């Protein structure tokens, strides 16, 4: 289970769809991390709170899962896919990659 691959897309790949409202982003980082750097328009659900908030995750559209570097989000993606969410994918490289490739004004911790 832990080593199984999950679908992933890079921030650069999803930006056009996210900007046009076709993709939802769920940010699973902790509050202090989000306070430091966030992708506007994302939904914030801490990783540990995902099981209690699955009703807030759309099933009718693609959903990207975001964390700091892509590790936590890969685990959340795996969990959600195992629980019936076929539309979720990991955002590879997390907010660190988002900052480097798309928005250098972000300063993720």
Helices and strands as residue ranges (DSSP letters): E 8-10, H 11-19, E 23-27, H 31-36, E 43-44, G 47-52, G 54-56, E 62-66, H 71-82, E 88-92, H 94-101
